[in-house]
Each structure stands twice: as C-alpha cells, then as structure tokens.
Amino acid sequence: MPYLSIETNVALTEAQQKALVESASRFIVEKLKKPQSYTMISYSGAKRFLFSGNEEPAAFVELRAINLPVNNCGELSSEICALIEKHCRIKPDRIFINFSDVPANLWGYNKTTFG
C-alpha cells in the first residue's frame, strides 16, 4: 500500500535503477513499518523537466500511503532527498516531494479495498 514514485530527468543504468528501487523499498518498509509484500516503488528517468527555469537534474517524488505519519513528513523529506541525491546525484533543492495520506477505503487491491 505504500507507493513511492520517482520521476526525474536523470537517466540511470539498469543496475543503478535496481539499486535505487531496492534501497527505496527498504527505506519505505523501515520508516513506514509496512509489509514488503504491499510496498511498490517506481522509477521513471530521462524525462524532460523544466524546473526553476532550467533543465538541470531534478526530481518529482510522490509518497502515498495509508496512515502516512504526516507529523514526520519533514524527516521523511530529508531522508528521501538524501536517497535521491545518493542514487541520482540530484541536489535536494532540485527535488519536490508530494505526500499523500490515502484513506484505506480509497486504496484498492486484489478486487477490494483496504478499508
């Protein structure tokens, strides 16, 4: 049920993509205390981004989850930025993150919802 989507204009090799999504998945499982079996991570690179008037490396990240710890989004932001910086070499001031706490009844899975 946690979904972390990473969109960027930085192209990564297959090995780098694998390392990023695996690190991101471990991070989400640890920080949100959610089962690995429900955690989804996506990476989409080499997109065309214009951010702050230029096309320097940038990323847009979305984290959606049921019972997202909204009081910890500042800490999550810092740690997600560090993860993206490490794997994609994008400066934190070039990363936007959108956090969404999704009600369980609005999250579908396996022909039903979680709520």
Secondary structure, 3 states (H helix, E strand, C coil): CCEEEEEECCCCCHHHHHHHHHHHHHHHHHHHCCCHHHCEEEEECCCCCCECCECCCCEEEEEEECCCCHHHHHHHHHHHHHHHHHHHCCCHHHEEEEEEECCHHHCEECCEECC
